[in-house]
Amino acid sequence: MFSRFKKSNGEPAKAMIATAPVAQTAPKGTEPSVRVPLAAPRQPVAAQRPAAQAAVQDKEKKRKDRLMELKVELHKRLLDNLNLAALEHATEGDLRAEIADISTEALAEMNVVLNKEDRSALFQELYDEVMGLGPIEPLLKDDSVNDILINGPKQIFVERAGKLVLSDITFKDERHLLRIIDKIVSAVGRRVDESNPYVDARLADGSRFNAMVPPVAVDGSLVSIRKFKKDKLKIADLIRFGAFTEEMAAYLQAAVATRLNVIVSGGTGSGKTTTLNALSSFIDDNERILTIEDTAELQLQQTHVGRMESRPPNVEGKGAVTQRDCLRNALRMRPDRIIVGETRGEEVIDMLQAMNTGHDGSMTTIHANSARDAVSRLENMIAMAGIEMPLKAVRAQIASAVNLIVQASRLQDGSRRMTSITEITGMEGEVISMQEIFRYERLGVAPDGKIIGRFNATGVRSHYTERFRAWGYDLPPSIYEPLP
């Protein structure tokens, strides 16, 4: 029997006795009285359906609750019986067989009989509890899921194709959820508790993880997981999905290859990082690239890439390494290009200086709703950094450093579009002058809720046409001609 991974001195937990209710029978020798009920008025079929559906749903809920209770009990027995130290060297097949053996014996002791489907699902969930992340493990393996959002133990939302839907997966209780959170953060050397109620971490597969626990989270722990895509989307994929057109891709290729400084702006979940990943594919393989992020998400395919990640302070409040620290150090590491995952604070000063001091072709993302709003955000971040500079000098610095702003947006139907490509051409008095080259025009809404629109050129010729031609990218004038 399961001896390879069983504790040598561990005793199994006490069996849980399952008792069935005893049926009440009439006394011997007596005839049960038979009452004929009055015929109830017959209800219409349409009125019977909701009641039947409610009964089925109630039965399914009871079945799931029972399986959850069984899983909790069997998980306790596994912890009592398994030698956890030996599991590090066990193969997946051996561990699954061991869990099945222990669980089968426990179910027999508990006088519980399950059908093949429920038994298989129970064994899989127990394996996820021991080696994975419990109930959310199937969601992490589901490629159609982009985000996992947990609002307490009983409410788990997932995003599929840009739409949030409530899943039928739940945790047993808040303690169960906290145990999974602690399992995640302890694996990367972080901690989360009442004194440090929020944490930002990265899962083993690269997914971004954020958690906030009580007392800050009022109705139960809040968890957000932005899944890491193993197969990053390429330019051809984004064109096929309708994120932008081939003409826009040709223009962006010329812009990135000729080392224009690019800012990708957009709201949360609009696809800024995906767009930045796609634009990085146009960088020559011979260039040295340094990436700086709070949580490493960029997947660059070039050979010469140095990746840096910021670090939060330790328990004593020391040892923090910010994006600005990484950026300052990166300037001494002879980069050809610097890519900052997201600029959100005082590191904007060093980013603009890098763009102005020989690191042409650098890229970053910021949160903004339009190209003009992106410039205002840059001005605000410089002000928040405590730099005392006249507004005209700040704008001159931005106009000199930034060449191109690419606006990404998520529309109401969940689709993501590159809604604008705007060039910064310089200063006119105290105002930064800009010109839009491409835009997304909304034409209406289809009956199914899908946004109807088209990409169109504005008719304005690129300010950097001569630069493109000098670098060997002679774009045809037709790409700047608007559609009728």
Buried (B, 14 or more C-beta within 10 A) or exposed (E): EBEEBBBEEEEBBEEBEEEEEEEEEEEEEEEEEEEEEEEEEEEEEEEEEEEEEEEEEEEEEEEEEEBBEBBEBBBEBBBBBBBEEBBEEBEEEBBBBBBBBBBBBBBEBBEBEBEEEBBEBBBBBBBBBBBBBBBBBBBBEBEEBBBBBBBBBBBBBBBBEBEEEEBEBBBBBBEBBBBBBBEBBEEEEBEBEEEBBEBBBBBEEBBBBBBBBBEEBEEBBBBBBBBBBEEBBEBEEBBEEBBBBEBBBBBBBBBBBBBBBBBBBBBEBBBBBBBBBBBBBBBEEEBBBBBBBBBBBBBBEBEEBEEBBBBBEEEEEEEEBBBBBBBBEBBEEEBBBBBBBBBBEBBBBBBBBBBBEEBBBBBBBBBBBBBBBBBEBBBEBBEEBEBEBEEEEBBBBBBBBBBBBBBBBBBEBBBBBBBBBBBBBEBEEEEBEBBBBBBBEEEEBEEEEBBEBEBBBBEEBBBBBEBBEEEEBEBEEEBBBEEE
